[in-house]
Amino acid sequence: MAHLLIRHKVESYAKWRPAFNEQAADRQAAGQEGEAQVFRSGDDPWEVLVLMEWDELERARQFAASDATREAMQAAGVTDEPTFHFLQGV
């Protein structure tokens, strides 16, 4: 089972969340399975973590590296360089 964990900071959660939700169909077309789990840091409300299940780890890597993903994050108000963790269930 493949997962993608993304950590980034946002200028406004209220701006970021609707933009993230609007991209659900694009993520699913790229290989995301099920619903994404979204978390906010208990210490920093501007830090957001997203955990998604993916059909294949390589497709998760392609999604993370794509220009479309970077552009969507920028438009949603991501303020720092996102950190991507590619995880394989054991």
Secondary structure, 3 states (H helix, E strand, C coil): CEEEEEEEEECCHHHHHHHHHHCHHHHHHHCEEEEEEEEECCCCCCEEEEEEEECCHHHHHHHHHCHHHHHHHHHHCECCCCEEEEEECC
